Amino acid sequence: MMEGNPEAALAAMDASDTEVFTGQYGMTPRAAYRAWALRAVGDEAGAMAALQEARATMEAMLPELEGDCRVHGALGGIYAGLGMREEAVQAANRAVELVPVDKDALIGAYNVLALARTYATLGEAENAVEQAEYLLSIPSSLTIPRLRMGPEWEPIRDHASFQALLEG
């Protein structure tokens, strides 16, 4: 997706048997990756079905992993993709509350990034830019080139505040 090739992303997800990609900083169900790629190729119905599958996968993990910020961060993005604004913001904020930057600089920054992406997906440019500006002011994985290339920023790409952020 970062290379602008959603067809290749779909092929990779279809070839994978991993249900949830899990790392130190986050968890993403394969179905969520499929959803973003399907949306990029214009298959909105397929994307919504994949997001519902991703939602079910992550919500099933909640009873056992309620205190895991990665689950909440993932749900924030999934709910946002489904248009569930209140649930999306609540879930992404829960990730930030569980592991804030002042508790863990690496994981906390990733949680703020999940919140920024959630806002971007919802089309809330001002909130997304506020979080992105914060991330750019501290050590984090977010960079201006990543903001320019990342498909997750597409919903706010033409907004004046996002454009101003890109110009520095």
N, C-alpha and C positions, 0 to 999 in steps of 0.2 A: 504494500500500500504506500509506503514511503517513496517508492520508486515510481508511483503513479500507474501501477499495473494491477488493477483489481482482479483481472482474469487470472493472473499468476497466483495472487493471494487466494482466490477461490480454489484453484487447483491444489495448492499446498494444504489448505484446510480439508478439502475432500480426501486427500491422500493420508491425512493424519488420523491416528486412532486415539490421540490424546484428547480426553474430554475437557480437562481444565489445565491450561498452561499455568504452572505455579512457579513463582520465583520469590526471592527475598523481599521484593518491593511490591509485588502485585500478583493477582490471579485474574486470568481471563479465560472464560470458556471458549472453546473452539467455535461454538455457535455465535458468539459475539463477533469474533473476527469475520466469520462468514457473513454476518449481518452487515457489517460496515462495507465489505466488498460488494455484496449484493446491492446495497444502496448506491454505491459508486457506479454500478453498471445499469442503474435505473430500475432494478427489480424491487420496488417498494414492498409489495406483498410478501415476497420471499424474505426480505430484510425483517419485516415485522414478525413473521413466523419464526425466524431464527432468533430474534431478540426475545420472543416469548419462551423459546427453548432455553436460551441463556439465563433468563430470569428464573425459570423453574430450577435449573441446575444450581444457581447460586443461592436461591432461597432455601433449597433443600440442605445446604451446608450451614445455614444460620444456627440451628439449634446446637450443633456441636462447636461451631466457630464464632459464636456471638461476639467474642472479644477480639477477633482478628480483623484488623483494619483493612486487610487486603480484600476481604469479602465485601465490606461496606463500600470501599472505593470502586470495586467492580460493579456492584449494584447501582451506584450513583450513575455511572456511565450507561448501564443497561436501561435503567428507568428513564434517563434523559432521552435515549434513543426511542423509547416507547412513548415519549411525550408526557411522562408522569412527573411533572415539574416538582411538586412538593416532596414526593418520595425520593426523587433524584437528589435534590439539595440536602434533604435530611440524611440520606445514606452517605453522601460524600462528606458532609460535615461531621458525621459520626466517625468516619475514618480519621479525620484531622483531630478530633477530640481524643480518640483512643491512643494515637501516637503523634503528638504535635512536634513541630520542628525543635522546640527547646528540650524535648525528651530524647529524641533521636534525629539528628540532623539529616541523615540519609533517607530513612523511611518516612520521617515527617515531611520532608520536601516532596517526596513522591506522593504523599497523601494530598498535599496542597495542589500538586499537578493534577491529580484525579479530580479535585474540586474545580480547578480551572477548566479542565476538559468538559466536565459536566455542565458548567455554565455555558461554555462555547457551544456544546451540542444543543442546549436549550435556546441558543440565540441570544443569550444575555451577555452582550459584548462588554458592557461596563464592568460587570462582576468578574468575567473571565479575564479581562485586561488587568484589573486590580490584583488578582491572584498571580497572573503572569509577571507583572511588574515586581511583585514581592519576590517571586522565584528568581528573577534576573538580578535581584539585589543581594542574594545570598548564594552560597555554593549549592548548585542544583544541576540537574541534567538538562534543564531548559535553556535553550540558546535562541538567538534571533534566527539563525538558519533553520532550526527545527520548527520554529513558529512559521516560517515561510513555506516549508515543505510539508508539514504534518497535515494529513487530511482531516484530523479531528478539529482543526480550526476553520474549516471551510464555511460553516454556518455564519461566522462573524468576519470572514476575510475582508469584505468590502466596507466594514464599519469604520468610521473615522477614527475612533479611539484605537482600534486594532492596527490600522494603517500607521497611526502616529507611533505606536509602540514599535513597529517594524523599522520605522525611520530613526528611532533612537532619540 
